Amino acid sequence: MRPLALAAALLLPACRGSGTSEVRADPVDAAKVVDAPVTPAAVWVLDRFVLVAGQVVDLEKQTKTHELTKAPKAEAWKGTRGYVVGKDDVLRAYDLTTGATAWSATPAHPCYHLVAGERYAYCVHDSQITAYAAKDGAATPLPGTTKIGTAQLVETKDRTLVFTYADVRRYDASLSPLAATPVKFATLYPEPYATKLGPCLAHHRTPGGLDVACFTPTGDLRFQEVFPTAKPGDPTTWFQVSRHGSFVLATSVWGATKRTVLVDVPTKGGPPFEVARLEESTLASVVRADGSLEGLLTSRGKTIALVDAKGVARWTTPYSGHGETGRAALVGNTVVLAVYHTAASGCQLFGHDLATGKLLWTGDVLQLPIAHSAYSNDVDLEVRGDLVRLSGHEAGVRYEQLFEAATGKRVFAEAKMRW
């Protein structure tokens, strides 16, 4: 699950650098790299079972199988184990294949977020993080996580790492505390993720820089680089940060300055390096199945363009979408683009021909009418053979939808209000 800005990171398959884009191959700075073992990338396995606001959905069979609760306060899943906090504030673990309850526990603090790992389910409160053993629900408060404010968490092969503003707190497989890794972050959005090198974190530093830090699977700092996004005299500009494969994208979404910085986080060693810098905003980067970069999709008024790392357009095509950010997926010769606003409900889905940019289809995305004054909205795209999975993580709604990549036909949808 990706509850707003918090998630358990998975180890991703190794990806190579950019393809057609020109990038500079910076030498490794030995002073910034920790000589530590690297955990091999796990085989990527697509989710079969997911939770949609308390409902179990089988994506393989394209059906809803069980309803666990009407209105969960928090939920997360890992493999066939799901975790839900209901209205009664009780944390329950379920077997997602049968819907049966495995165990239940009453947390001492409210679970603002849940994170599901291989060994534990983590109940995250702003004054305490408590781990519940996946097998039996035995509770262990993480030492040193009281009054930490905002924190993010990653479970690696034999470590639990908690990212705070001041350091990375480390725990072994039995949750005994280890020495912290001192490193200061300006913010903790978006959530940590993982590459072959271990957990990474990317965020935007005010007044102007994309900060990318990566750690070994044991929590040692491998490298941390800041890529400037501001120039002298620039007005205040807010940048959206998102990850696309091994690429981290920072693009302006508010303010007079229009700028994009794209960074590659190598999965075979070495620090991150800048791939592209454009003087315009970007909707999404387009990454091939082998992990290399196809290009970036930029919005230019009533058109969008697929451009290379230097901003040279391969094509420009009329565009009727509206949204400040997006996600893109490449399926064969079709570029699938999801566009949305981070502070408003809804999403649009388009299919474009990779060679010409011609609009092939507009997806019939299931939308639920929602009135609101304050909102959060995040969208994921995932390629599943000839289908594209559209996942919505809105403040008021969770949904899972599957579309034929060739035609845009919606073949499955399950949506439910979260309150």
TORKOL-4160 file (C-alpha; in steps of 0.2 Angstrom, whole numbers, padded with zeros to 4 digits, m for minus):
419
<pt num="1" X="0000" Y="0000" Z="0000"/>
<pt num="2" X="0005" Y="0018" Z="m0003"/>
<pt num="3" X="m0004" Y="0028" Z="0011"/>
<pt num="4" X="m0001" Y="0046" Z="0005"/>
<pt num="5" X="0017" Y="0048" Z="0008"/>
<pt num="6" X="0021" Y="0032" Z="0017"/>
<pt num="7" X="0025" Y="0015" Z="0010"/>
<pt num="8" X="0035" Y="m0001" Z="0012"/>
<pt num="9" X="0048" Y="m0001" Z="m0002"/>
<pt num="10" X="0051" Y="m0016" Z="m0012"/>
<pt num="11" X="0067" Y="m0021" Z="m0020"/>
<pt num="12" X="0066" Y="m0017" Z="m0039"/>
<pt num="13" X="0074" Y="m0026" Z="m0053"/>
<pt num="14" X="0090" Y="m0019" Z="m0060"/>
<pt num="15" X="0088" Y="m0006" Z="m0074"/>
<pt num="16" X="0101" Y="0001" Z="m0085"/>
<pt num="17" X="0104" Y="0019" Z="m0089"/>
<pt num="18" X="0096" Y="0030" Z="m0102"/>
<pt num="19" X="0094" Y="0024" Z="m0120"/>
<pt num="20" X="0092" Y="0037" Z="m0133"/>
<pt num="21" X="0095" Y="0051" Z="m0121"/>
<pt num="22" X="0113" Y="0058" Z="m0119"/>
<pt num="23" X="0119" Y="0057" Z="m0101"/>
<pt num="24" X="0135" Y="0060" Z="m0093"/>
<pt num="25" X="0144" Y="0045" Z="m0085"/>
<pt num="26" X="0151" Y="0053" Z="m0069"/>
<pt num="27" X="0165" Y="0044" Z="m0060"/>
<pt num="28" X="0161" Y="0037" Z="m0043"/>
<pt num="29" X="0166" Y="0048" Z="m0029"/>
<pt num="30" X="0174" Y="0036" Z="m0017"/>
<pt num="31" X="0172" Y="0048" Z="m0002"/>
<pt num="32" X="0153" Y="0047" Z="m0004"/>
<pt num="33" X="0151" Y="0028" Z="m0007"/>
<pt num="34" X="0151" Y="0016" Z="0008"/>
<pt num="35" X="0160" Y="m0001" Z="0004"/>
<pt num="36" X="0146" Y="m0012" Z="0010"/>
<pt num="37" X="0137" Y="m0028" Z="0003"/>
<pt num="38" X="0124" Y="m0025" Z="m0009"/>
<pt num="39" X="0108" Y="m0035" Z="m0008"/>
<pt num="40" X="0103" Y="m0043" Z="m0025"/>
<pt num="41" X="0087" Y="m0037" Z="m0033"/>
<pt num="42" X="0072" Y="m0048" Z="m0029"/>
<pt num="43" X="0062" Y="m0055" Z="m0043"/>
<pt num="44" X="0048" Y="m0043" Z="m0047"/>
<pt num="45" X="0031" Y="m0051" Z="m0043"/>
<pt num="46" X="0015" Y="m0041" Z="m0047"/>
<pt num="47" X="0002" Y="m0040" Z="m0033"/>
<pt num="48" X="m0012" Y="m0052" Z="m0035"/>
<pt num="49" X="m0022" Y="m0047" Z="m0020"/>
<pt num="50" X="m0024" Y="m0028" Z="m0015"/>
<pt num="51" X="m0035" Y="m0019" Z="m0003"/>
<pt num="52" X="m0048" Y="m0006" Z="m0009"/>
<pt num="53" X="m0055" Y="0003" Z="0006"/>
<pt num="54" X="m0058" Y="m0013" Z="0016"/>
<pt num="55" X="m0062" Y="m0025" Z="0001"/>
<pt num="56" X="m0050" Y="m0038" Z="m0005"/>
<pt num="57" X="m0048" Y="m0038" Z="m0024"/>
<pt num="58" X="m0040" Y="m0052" Z="m0034"/>
<pt num="59" X="m0032" Y="m0043" Z="m0049"/>
<pt num="60" X="m0028" Y="m0059" Z="m0058"/>
<pt num="61" X="m0046" Y="m0065" Z="m0058"/>
<pt num="62" X="m0052" Y="m0047" Z="m0059"/>
<pt num="63" X="m0065" Y="m0048" Z="m0046"/>
<pt num="64" X="m0069" Y="m0043" Z="m0028"/>
<pt num="65" X="m0068" Y="m0058" Z="m0016"/>
<pt num="66" X="m0071" Y="m0052" Z="0002"/>
<pt num="67" X="m0076" Y="m0036" Z="0011"/>
<pt num="68" X="m0066" Y="m0035" Z="0027"/>
<pt num="69" X="m0073" Y="m0019" Z="0034"/>
<pt num="70" X="m0085" Y="m0005" Z="0029"/>
<pt num="71" X="m0073" Y="0010" Z="0032"/>
<pt num="72" X="m0055" Y="0007" Z="0037"/>
<pt num="73" X="m0045" Y="0020" Z="0045"/>
<pt num="74" X="m0029" Y="0012" Z="0038"/>
<pt num="75" X="m0024" Y="m0003" Z="0027"/>
<pt num="76" X="m0009" Y="m0011" Z="0020"/>
<pt num="77" X="m0004" Y="m0027" Z="0012"/>
<pt num="78" X="0010" Y="m0038" Z="0008"/>
<pt num="79" X="0008" Y="m0054" Z="m0003"/>
<pt num="80" X="m0007" Y="m0064" Z="0004"/>
<pt num="81" X="m0007" Y="m0055" Z="0021"/>
<pt num="82" X="m0018" Y="m0039" Z="0023"/>
<pt num="83" X="m0019" Y="m0027" Z="0038"/>
<pt num="84" X="m0034" Y="m0016" Z="0042"/>
<pt num="85" X="m0038" Y="m0004" Z="0056"/>
<pt num="86" X="m0056" Y="m0002" Z="0058"/>
<pt num="87" X="m0068" Y="0011" Z="0066"/>
<pt num="88" X="m0065" Y="0002" Z="0082"/>
<pt num="89" X="m0046" Y="0006" Z="0081"/>
<pt num="90" X="m0042" Y="m0012" Z="0082"/>
<pt num="91" X="m0028" Y="m0019" Z="0070"/>
<pt num="92" X="m0033" Y="m0035" Z="0062"/>
<pt num="93" X="m0022" Y="m0046" Z="0050"/>
<pt num="94" X="m0031" Y="m0056" Z="0037"/>
<pt num="95" X="m0027" Y="m0070" Z="0025"/>
<pt num="96" X="m0032" Y="m0062" Z="0008"/>
<pt num="97" X="m0035" Y="m0078" Z="m0001"/>
<pt num="98" X="m0049" Y="m0083" Z="0011"/>
<pt num="99" X="m0053" Y="m0067" Z="0020"/>
<pt num="100" X="m0051" Y="m0076" Z="0037"/>
<pt num="101" X="m0044" Y="m0066" Z="0052"/>
<pt num="102" X="m0027" Y="m0072" Z="0057"/>
<pt num="103" X="m0025" Y="m0061" Z="0073"/>
<pt num="104" X="m0031" Y="m0044" Z="0080"/>
<pt num="105" X="m0022" Y="m0032" Z="0092"/>
<pt num="106" X="m0027" Y="m0015" Z="0100"/>
<pt num="107" X="m0013" Y="m0002" Z="0097"/>
<pt num="108" X="m0009" Y="0009" Z="0112"/>
<pt num="109" X="m0008" Y="0024" Z="0099"/>
<pt num="110" X="m0019" Y="0027" Z="0084"/>
<pt num="111" X="m0012" Y="0020" Z="0068"/>
<pt num="112" X="m0010" Y="0036" Z="0056"/>
<pt num="113" X="m0002" Y="0025" Z="0044"/>
<pt num="114" X="0001" Y="0006" Z="0041"/>
<pt num="115" X="0016" Y="m0001" Z="0033"/>
<pt num="116" X="0017" Y="m0020" Z="0028"/>
<pt num="117" X="0033" Y="m0029" Z="0028"/>
<pt num="118" X="0039" Y="m0047" Z="0026"/>
<pt num="119" X="0042" Y="m0049" Z="0045"/>
<pt num="120" X="0030" Y="m0035" Z="0053"/>
<pt num="121" X="0016" Y="m0024" Z="0051"/>
<pt num="122" X="0021" Y="m0006" Z="0057"/>
<pt num="123" X="0008" Y="0005" Z="0065"/>
<pt num="124" X="0015" Y="0023" Z="0063"/>
<pt num="125" X="0009" Y="0037" Z="0075"/>
<pt num="126" X="0018" Y="0053" Z="0077"/>
<pt num="127" X="0024" Y="0049" Z="0094"/>
<pt num="128" X="0027" Y="0030" Z="0092"/>
<pt num="129" X="0030" Y="0017" Z="0079"/>
<pt num="130" X="0025" Y="m0001" Z="0085"/>
<pt num="131" X="0029" Y="m0017" Z="0075"/>
<pt num="132" X="0017" Y="m0031" Z="0075"/>
<pt num="133" X="0024" Y="m0048" Z="0070"/>
<pt num="134" X="0016" Y="m0054" Z="0054"/>
<pt num="135" X="0014" Y="m0072" Z="0061"/>
<pt num="136" X="0005" Y="m0069" Z="0077"/>
<pt num="137" X="0003" Y="m0050" Z="0080"/>
<pt num="138" X="0015" Y="m0049" Z="0095"/>
<pt num="139" X="0018" Y="m0030" Z="0098"/>
<pt num="140" X="0036" Y="m0022" Z="0099"/>
<pt num="141" X="0037" Y="m0003" Z="0101"/>
<pt num="142" X="0052" Y="0003" Z="0091"/>
<pt num="143" X="0065" Y="0010" Z="0104"/>
<pt num="144" X="0069" Y="0028" Z="0101"/>
<pt num="145" X="0054" Y="0032" Z="0090"/>
<pt num="146" X="0044" Y="0042" Z="0103"/>
<pt num="147" X="0041" Y="0060" Z="0098"/>
<pt num="148" X="0049" Y="0059" Z="0081"/>
<pt num="149" X="0036" Y="0069" Z="0072"/>
<pt num="150" X="0035" Y="0063" Z="0054"/>
<pt num="151" X="0044" Y="0048" Z="0049"/>
<pt num="152" X="0045" Y="0035" Z="0035"/>
<pt num="153" X="0050" Y="0017" Z="0036"/>
<pt num="154" X="0058" Y="0004" Z="0025"/>
<pt num="155" X="0060" Y="m0015" Z="0029"/>
<pt num="156" X="0075" Y="m0023" Z="0020"/>
<pt num="157" X="0081" Y="m0041" Z="0021"/>
<pt num="158" X="0087" Y="m0040" Z="0039"/>
<pt num="159" X="0084" Y="m0022" Z="0044"/>
<pt num="160" X="0070" Y="m0010" Z="0048"/>
<pt num="161" X="0075" Y="0008" Z="0044"/>
<pt num="162" X="0066" Y="0023" Z="0050"/>
<pt num="163" X="0070" Y="0039" Z="0041"/>
<pt num="164" X="0068" Y="0055" Z="0052"/>
<pt num="165" X="0073" Y="0073" Z="0050"/>
<pt num="166" X="0089" Y="0070" Z="0059"/>
<pt num="167" X="0095" Y="0052" Z="0055"/>
<pt num="168" X="0091" Y="0035" Z="0049"/>
<pt num="169" X="0087" Y="0024" Z="0064"/>
<pt num="170" X="0091" Y="0006" Z="0062"/>
<pt num="171" X="0085" Y="m0010" Z="0070"/>
<pt num="172" X="0090" Y="m0028" Z="0067"/>
<pt num="173" X="0078" Y="m0042" Z="0062"/>
<pt num="174" X="0073" Y="m0044" Z="0080"/>
<pt num="175" X="0070" Y="m0025" Z="0082"/>
<pt num="176" X="0085" Y="m0022" Z="0093"/>
<pt num="177" X="0091" Y="m0004" Z="0090"/>
<pt num="178" X="0108" Y="m0002" Z="0081"/>
<pt num="179" X="0118" Y="0014" Z="0079"/>
<pt num="180" X="0109" Y="0028" Z="0069"/>
<pt num="181" X="0115" Y="0035" Z="0052"/>
<pt num="182" X="0117" Y="0054" Z="0054"/>
<pt num="183" X="0109" Y="0062" Z="0039"/>
<pt num="184" X="0098" Y="0077" Z="0038"/>
<pt num="185" X="0083" Y="0079" Z="0027"/>
<pt num="186" X="0073" Y="0095" Z="0024"/>
<pt num="187" X="0057" Y="0085" Z="0021"/>
<pt num="188" X="0051" Y="0067" Z="0019"/>
<pt num="189" X="0040" Y="0067" Z="0004"/>
<pt num="190" X="0039" Y="0057" Z="m0006"/>
<pt num="191" X="0041" Y="0040" Z="0002"/>
<pt num="192" X="0057" Y="0030" Z="0002"/>
<pt num="193" X="0059" Y="0017" Z="m0012"/>
<pt num="194" X="0072" Y="0004" Z="m0016"/>
<pt num="195" X="0084" Y="m0001" Z="m0029"/>
<pt num="196" X="0098" Y="m0014" Z="m0030"/>
<pt num="197" X="0108" Y="m0003" Z="m0020"/>
<pt num="198" X="0096" Y="m0003" Z="m0005"/>
<pt num="199" X="0083" Y="0010" Z="0001"/>
<pt num="200" X="0083" Y="0028" Z="m0007"/>
<pt num="201" X="0074" Y="0044" Z="m0003"/>
<pt num="202" X="0071" Y="0058" Z="m0015"/>
<pt num="203" X="0063" Y="0075" Z="m0010"/>
<pt num="204" X="0064" Y="0094" Z="m0015"/>
<pt num="205" X="0074" Y="0106" Z="m0004"/>
<pt num="206" X="0068" Y="0123" Z="m0002"/>
<pt num="207" X="0073" Y="0135" Z="m0010"/>
<pt num="208" X="0080" Y="0125" Z="m0024"/>
<pt num="209" X="0087" Y="0107" Z="m0025"/>
<pt num="210" X="0082" Y="0089" Z="m0029"/>
<pt num="211" X="0090" Y="0079" Z="m0015"/>
<pt num="212" X="0093" Y="0061" Z="m0018"/>
<pt num="213" X="0100" Y="0050" Z="m0005"/>
<pt num="214" X="0103" Y="0031" Z="m0006"/>
<pt num="215" X="0108" Y="0019" Z="0008"/>
<pt num="216" X="0115" Y="0001" Z="0009"/>
<pt num="217" X="0102" Y="m0012" Z="0014"/>
<pt num="218" X="0110" Y="m0011" Z="0032"/>
<pt num="219" X="0106" Y="0008" Z="0033"/>
<pt num="220" X="0124" Y="0015" Z="0029"/>
<pt num="221" X="0124" Y="0031" Z="0018"/>
<pt num="222" X="0130" Y="0027" Z="0001"/>
<pt num="223" X="0128" Y="0044" Z="m0007"/>
<pt num="224" X="0118" Y="0060" Z="m0006"/>
<pt num="225" X="0118" Y="0073" Z="m0020"/>
<pt num="226" X="0108" Y="0089" Z="m0022"/>
<pt num="227" X="0104" Y="0094" Z="m0040"/>
<pt num="228" X="0099" Y="0113" Z="m0041"/>
<pt num="229" X="0082" Y="0117" Z="m0047"/>
<pt num="230" X="0083" Y="0136" Z="m0045"/>
<pt num="231" X="0093" Y="0151" Z="m0052"/>
<pt num="232" X="0097" Y="0168" Z="m0045"/>
<pt num="233" X="0081" Y="0179" Z="m0045"/>
<pt num="234" X="0069" Y="0165" Z="m0048"/>
<pt num="235" X="0052" Y="0168" Z="m0039"/>
<pt num="236" X="0046" Y="0155" Z="m0026"/>
<pt num="237" X="0042" Y="0139" Z="m0036"/>
<pt num="238" X="0035" Y="0123" Z="m0029"/>
<pt num="239" X="0042" Y="0107" Z="m0037"/>
<pt num="240" X="0033" Y="0090" Z="m0038"/>
<pt num="241" X="0044" Y="0075" Z="m0035"/>
<pt num="242" X="0040" Y="0057" Z="m0042"/>
<pt num="243" X="0049" Y="0041" Z="m0047"/>
<pt num="244" X="0048" Y="0032" Z="m0063"/>
<pt num="245" X="0058" Y="0016" Z="m0063"/>
<pt num="246" X="0076" Y="0021" Z="m0058"/>
<pt num="247" X="0073" Y="0039" Z="m0063"/>
<pt num="248" X="0068" Y="0053" Z="m0051"/>
<pt num="249" X="0058" Y="0068" Z="m0059"/>
<pt num="250" X="0057" Y="0085" Z="m0051"/>
<pt num="251" X="0046" Y="0097" Z="m0061"/>
<pt num="252" X="0038" Y="0114" Z="m0057"/>
<pt num="253" X="0020" Y="0114" Z="m0053"/>
<pt num="254" X="0017" Y="0131" Z="m0045"/>
<pt num="255" X="0025" Y="0147" Z="m0048"/>
<pt num="256" X="0031" Y="0157" Z="m0063"/>
<pt num="257" X="0047" Y="0147" Z="m0066"/>
<pt num="258" X="0045" Y="0132" Z="m0077"/>
<pt num="259" X="0059" Y="0119" Z="m0075"/>
<pt num="260" X="0062" Y="0100" Z="m0075"/>
<pt num="261" X="0076" Y="0090" Z="m0068"/>
<pt num="262" X="0078" Y="0072" Z="m0071"/>
<pt num="263" X="0090" Y="0061" Z="m0062"/>
<pt num="264" X="0095" Y="0043" Z="m0064"/>
<pt num="265" X="0099" Y="0033" Z="m0048"/>
<pt num="266" X="0110" Y="0019" Z="m0055"/>
<pt num="267" X="0107" Y="0001" Z="m0049"/>
<pt num="268" X="0124" Y="m0005" Z="m0053"/>
<pt num="269" X="0134" Y="0007" Z="m0042"/>
<pt num="270" X="0139" Y="0025" Z="m0042"/>
<pt num="271" X="0130" Y="0041" Z="m0037"/>
<pt num="272" X="0115" Y="0048" Z="m0045"/>
<pt num="273" X="0118" Y="0059" Z="m0060"/>
<pt num="274" X="0108" Y="0071" Z="m0070"/>
<pt num="275" X="0100" Y="0065" Z="m0086"/>
<pt num="276" X="0089" Y="0080" Z="m0092"/>
<pt num="277" X="0086" Y="0098" Z="m0088"/>
<pt num="278" X="0072" Y="0107" Z="m0097"/>
<pt num="279" X="0066" Y="0125" Z="m0095"/>
<pt num="280" X="0048" Y="0119" Z="m0095"/>
<pt num="281" X="0037" Y="0108" Z="m0084"/>
<pt num="282" X="0035" Y="0089" Z="m0087"/>
<pt num="283" X="0020" Y="0078" Z="m0085"/>
<pt num="284" X="0029" Y="0062" Z="m0084"/>
<pt num="285" X="0045" Y="0052" Z="m0090"/>
<pt num="286" X="0042" Y="0037" Z="m0102"/>
<pt num="287" X="0052" Y="0022" Z="m0097"/>
<pt num="288" X="0054" Y="0007" Z="m0107"/>
<pt num="289" X="0052" Y="m0011" Z="m0101"/>
<pt num="290" X="0071" Y="m0013" Z="m0099"/>
<pt num="291" X="0072" Y="0002" Z="m0088"/>
<pt num="292" X="0080" Y="0014" Z="m0101"/>
<pt num="293" X="0073" Y="0031" Z="m0104"/>
<pt num="294" X="0061" Y="0034" Z="m0120"/>
<pt num="295" X="0058" Y="0052" Z="m0117"/>
<pt num="296" X="0048" Y="0065" Z="m0107"/>
<pt num="297" X="0030" Y="0071" Z="m0109"/>
<pt num="298" X="0029" Y="0090" Z="m0108"/>
<pt num="299" X="0013" Y="0100" Z="m0108"/>
<pt num="300" X="0013" Y="0115" Z="m0120"/>
<pt num="301" X="m0004" Y="0123" Z="m0118"/>
<pt num="302" X="m0016" Y="0113" Z="m0128"/>
<pt num="303" X="m0003" Y="0101" Z="m0134"/>
<pt num="304" X="0009" Y="0088" Z="m0127"/>
<pt num="305" X="0026" Y="0084" Z="m0134"/>
<pt num="306" X="0037" Y="0069" Z="m0132"/>
<pt num="307" X="0054" Y="0076" Z="m0130"/>
<pt num="308" X="0072" Y="0070" Z="m0128"/>
<pt num="309" X="0084" Y="0074" Z="m0114"/>
<pt num="310" X="0088" Y="0091" Z="m0123"/>
<pt num="311" X="0070" Y="0096" Z="m0125"/>
<pt num="312" X="0070" Y="0092" Z="m0144"/>
<pt num="313" X="0052" Y="0086" Z="m0148"/>
<pt num="314" X="0050" Y="0069" Z="m0157"/>
<pt num="315" X="0032" Y="0074" Z="m0159"/>
<pt num="316" X="0018" Y="0086" Z="m0153"/>
<pt num="317" X="0000" Y="0082" Z="m0153"/>
<pt num="318" X="m0016" Y="0091" Z="m0148"/>
<pt num="319" X="m0021" Y="0088" Z="m0130"/>
<pt num="320" X="m0037" Y="0089" Z="m0120"/>
<pt num="321" X="m0031" Y="0084" Z="m0103"/>
<pt num="322" X="m0030" Y="0094" Z="m0087"/>
<pt num="323" X="m0019" Y="0091" Z="m0073"/>
<pt num="324" X="m0002" Y="0096" Z="m0065"/>
<pt num="325" X="0006" Y="0080" Z="m0065"/>
<pt num="326" X="0005" Y="0062" Z="m0072"/>
<pt num="327" X="0011" Y="0044" Z="m0074"/>
<pt num="328" X="0016" Y="0036" Z="m0090"/>
<pt num="329" X="0018" Y="0018" Z="m0096"/>
<pt num="330" X="0025" Y="0011" Z="m0112"/>
<pt num="331" X="0016" Y="m0005" Z="m0118"/>
<pt num="332" X="0022" Y="m0010" Z="m0135"/>
<pt num="333" X="0020" Y="0005" Z="m0147"/>
<pt num="334" X="0007" Y="0014" Z="m0135"/>
<pt num="335" X="0011" Y="0027" Z="m0123"/>
<pt num="336" X="m0002" Y="0027" Z="m0109"/>
<pt num="337" X="m0003" Y="0043" Z="m0099"/>
<pt num="338" X="m0013" Y="0046" Z="m0083"/>
<pt num="339" X="m0015" Y="0064" Z="m0079"/>
<pt num="340" X="m0022" Y="0071" Z="m0063"/>
<pt num="341" X="m0021" Y="0085" Z="m0050"/>
<pt num="342" X="m0013" Y="0081" Z="m0033"/>
<pt num="343" X="m0025" Y="0092" Z="m0024"/>
<pt num="344" X="m0041" Y="0088" Z="m0033"/>
<pt num="345" X="m0051" Y="0072" Z="m0037"/>
<pt num="346" X="m0051" Y="0062" Z="m0053"/>
<pt num="347" X="m0039" Y="0056" Z="m0066"/>
<pt num="348" X="m0039" Y="0055" Z="m0085"/>
<pt num="349" X="m0031" Y="0041" Z="m0096"/>
<pt num="350" X="m0025" Y="0043" Z="m0113"/>
<pt num="351" X="m0016" Y="0031" Z="m0126"/>
<pt num="352" X="m0004" Y="0039" Z="m0139"/>
<pt num="353" X="0005" Y="0031" Z="m0153"/>
<pt num="354" X="0024" Y="0031" Z="m0149"/>
<pt num="355" X="0030" Y="0035" Z="m0166"/>
<pt num="356" X="0018" Y="0049" Z="m0171"/>
<pt num="357" X="0009" Y="0055" Z="m0155"/>
<pt num="358" X="m0008" Y="0052" Z="m0162"/>
<pt num="359" X="m0022" Y="0050" Z="m0149"/>
<pt num="360" X="m0027" Y="0032" Z="m0150"/>
<pt num="361" X="m0040" Y="0031" Z="m0136"/>
<pt num="362" X="m0047" Y="0040" Z="m0121"/>
<pt num="363" X="m0050" Y="0028" Z="m0106"/>
<pt num="364" X="m0067" Y="0027" Z="m0098"/>
<pt num="365" X="m0060" Y="0030" Z="m0080"/>
<pt num="366" X="m0073" Y="0027" Z="m0067"/>
<pt num="367" X="m0075" Y="0043" Z="m0057"/>
<pt num="368" X="m0084" Y="0045" Z="m0040"/>
<pt num="369" X="m0092" Y="0063" Z="m0037"/>
<pt num="370" X="m0084" Y="0070" Z="m0022"/>
<pt num="371" X="m0086" Y="0087" Z="m0014"/>
<pt num="372" X="m0071" Y="0094" Z="m0005"/>
<pt num="373" X="m0061" Y="0109" Z="0000"/>
<pt num="374" X="m0045" Y="0101" Z="0005"/>
<pt num="375" X="m0038" Y="0085" Z="m0005"/>
<pt num="376" X="m0024" Y="0074" Z="m0009"/>
<pt num="377" X="m0023" Y="0063" Z="m0025"/>
<pt num="378" X="m0010" Y="0051" Z="m0031"/>
<pt num="379" X="m0010" Y="0039" Z="m0045"/>
<pt num="380" X="0000" Y="0024" Z="m0051"/>
<pt num="381" X="0001" Y="0015" Z="m0067"/>
<pt num="382" X="0008" Y="m0003" Z="m0069"/>
<pt num="383" X="0010" Y="m0014" Z="m0084"/>
<pt num="384" X="0002" Y="m0031" Z="m0083"/>
<pt num="385" X="0005" Y="m0040" Z="m0099"/>
<pt num="386" X="m0007" Y="m0032" Z="m0112"/>
<pt num="387" X="m0016" Y="m0023" Z="m0098"/>
<pt num="388" X="m0013" Y="m0007" Z="m0088"/>
<pt num="389" X="m0017" Y="m0006" Z="m0070"/>
<pt num="390" X="m0023" Y="0011" Z="m0064"/>
<pt num="391" X="m0022" Y="0013" Z="m0045"/>
<pt num="392" X="m0030" Y="0028" Z="m0036"/>
<pt num="393" X="m0025" Y="0034" Z="m0019"/>
<pt num="394" X="m0036" Y="0049" Z="m0015"/>
<pt num="395" X="m0041" Y="0056" Z="0001"/>
<pt num="396" X="m0059" Y="0051" Z="m0001"/>
<pt num="397" X="m0058" Y="0036" Z="m0013"/>
<pt num="398" X="m0047" Y="0020" Z="m0016"/>
<pt num="399" X="m0049" Y="0012" Z="m0033"/>
<pt num="400" X="m0041" Y="m0001" Z="m0044"/>
<pt num="401" X="m0045" Y="m0001" Z="m0063"/>
<pt num="402" X="m0038" Y="m0012" Z="m0077"/>
<pt num="403" X="m0038" Y="m0006" Z="m0096"/>
<pt num="404" X="m0033" Y="m0014" Z="m0112"/>
<pt num="405" X="m0017" Y="m0005" Z="m0117"/>
<pt num="406" X="m0021" Y="m0007" Z="m0136"/>
<pt num="407" X="m0039" Y="0000" Z="m0135"/>
<pt num="408" X="m0041" Y="0009" Z="m0119"/>
<pt num="409" X="m0056" Y="m0002" Z="m0115"/>
<pt num="410" X="m0059" Y="m0004" Z="m0096"/>
<pt num="411" X="m0061" Y="m0022" Z="m0091"/>
<pt num="412" X="m0062" Y="m0021" Z="m0072"/>
<pt num="413" X="m0065" Y="m0007" Z="m0059"/>
<pt num="414" X="m0068" Y="m0008" Z="m0041"/>
<pt num="415" X="m0069" Y="0009" Z="m0031"/>
<pt num="416" X="m0075" Y="0013" Z="m0014"/>
<pt num="417" X="m0076" Y="0028" Z="m0003"/>
<pt num="418" X="m0063" Y="0028" Z="0012"/>
<pt num="419" X="m0075" Y="0037" Z="0024"/>
